[in-house]
């Protein structure tokens, strides 16, 4: 009776070896691309351009610029809302760029698209 399971000779078949090499290559590409996204800057404005923020792909706030007309001591709430809106928009841009990268990298994997390496 023939043995079931395993591989003859105890080694991996050629297809499995190639698959492992491809996965390692893809992991390196993913890491390089993720680093690229983390270093990229995303800018967003709100309040009709009176608030401008820059964030990086690591979702760190790099700069915040306020136009003089948005600073009204009688209306702090509008300023706060404008800052929050600009930051959230910049973060959304960073998320979109990261998602597009992951889609490109994992698009050809079929059911494995949700995996991370």
C-alpha positions as CSV (number, residue, x, y, z in Angstrom):
1,X,0.0,0.0,0.0
2,X,1.4,3.4,-0.9
3,X,2.1,6.0,1.8
4,X,-0.3,8.9,1.9
5,X,0.7,12.5,2.6
6,X,4.2,13.9,2.7
7,X,6.5,14.4,-0.3
8,X,8.8,11.7,-1.8
9,X,12.3,12.2,-0.4
10,X,11.0,14.4,2.4
11,X,11.7,17.7,0.5
12,X,9.3,20.3,-0.8
13,X,8.1,19.9,-4.4
14,X,9.3,22.5,-6.9
15,X,6.0,24.3,-6.9
16,X,6.0,24.8,-3.1
17,X,9.6,26.1,-3.2
18,X,8.6,28.6,-5.9
19,X,5.6,29.6,-3.9
20,X,7.7,30.3,-0.8
21,X,10.2,32.3,-2.8
22,X,7.4,34.3,-4.3
23,X,5.8,35.0,-0.9
24,X,9.2,36.2,0.5
25,X,9.7,38.5,-2.5
26,X,6.2,39.8,-2.1
27,X,6.8,40.4,1.6
28,X,10.0,42.5,0.8
29,X,8.1,44.5,-1.8
30,X,5.3,45.1,0.7
31,X,7.7,46.3,3.4
32,X,9.4,48.6,0.9
33,X,6.1,50.0,-0.3
34,X,4.8,50.5,3.2
35,X,8.0,52.4,4.2
36,X,7.4,54.6,1.1
37,X,3.8,55.3,2.2
38,X,5.0,56.1,5.7
39,X,7.4,58.7,4.4
40,X,4.9,60.3,2.1
41,X,3.1,63.5,3.1
42,X,-0.6,64.2,2.8
43,X,-2.1,67.7,2.9
44,X,-5.7,68.7,3.5
45,X,-7.5,72.0,4.0
46,X,-10.8,72.9,5.6
47,X,-12.7,76.1,6.5
48,X,-12.4,77.4,3.0
49,X,-8.7,76.9,3.1
50,X,-8.2,78.7,6.4
51,X,-6.9,75.5,8.1
52,X,-4.2,73.4,6.4
53,X,-2.6,70.3,7.9
54,X,0.1,67.9,6.7
55,X,0.4,64.4,8.0
56,X,2.6,61.5,7.0
57,X,1.7,57.9,6.2
58,X,2.4,57.0,9.8
59,X,-0.5,59.3,10.7
60,X,1.7,61.7,12.5
61,X,0.7,65.4,12.3
62,X,3.6,67.3,10.7
63,X,2.3,70.8,10.4
64,X,-0.8,72.9,11.1
65,X,-1.3,76.3,9.5
66,X,-4.1,78.6,10.5
67,X,-5.2,81.7,8.5
68,X,-5.7,84.7,10.7
69,X,-9.4,85.0,9.9
70,X,-10.2,81.6,11.3
71,X,-9.0,82.6,14.8
72,X,-12.0,84.2,16.5
73,X,-11.9,84.1,20.3
74,X,-15.7,84.4,20.2
75,X,-16.0,81.2,18.1
76,X,-13.5,78.6,19.2
77,X,-15.8,75.8,18.2
78,X,-15.6,76.6,14.5
79,X,-11.8,76.6,14.7
80,X,-11.8,73.3,16.5
81,X,-14.2,71.7,13.9
82,X,-12.1,73.0,11.0
83,X,-8.9,71.6,12.5
84,X,-10.5,68.2,13.1
85,X,-12.0,68.1,9.6
86,X,-8.6,68.9,8.0
87,X,-6.8,66.3,10.1
88,X,-9.4,63.6,9.4
89,X,-9.3,64.3,5.6
90,X,-5.5,64.1,5.6
91,X,-5.7,60.7,7.5
92,X,-8.3,59.5,5.0
93,X,-5.9,60.3,2.2
94,X,-3.1,58.3,3.9
95,X,-5.5,55.4,4.4
96,X,-6.6,55.5,0.8
97,X,-3.0,55.5,-0.4
98,X,-2.2,52.6,1.9
99,X,-5.3,50.6,0.8
100,X,-4.5,51.2,-2.9
101,X,-1.0,49.9,-2.3
102,X,-2.3,46.8,-0.5
103,X,-4.8,46.2,-3.3
104,X,-2.1,46.3,-5.9
105,X,0.2,44.0,-3.9
106,X,-2.4,41.4,-3.0
107,X,-4.8,41.7,-6.0
108,X,-3.5,38.6,-7.7
109,X,-3.7,36.4,-4.7
110,X,-7.4,35.6,-5.0
111,X,-8.6,34.3,-1.5
112,X,-5.3,35.4,0.1
113,X,-6.0,39.1,-0.4
114,X,-6.8,39.7,3.2
115,X,-3.6,38.2,4.5
116,X,-0.7,40.3,5.8
117,X,2.9,39.3,5.9
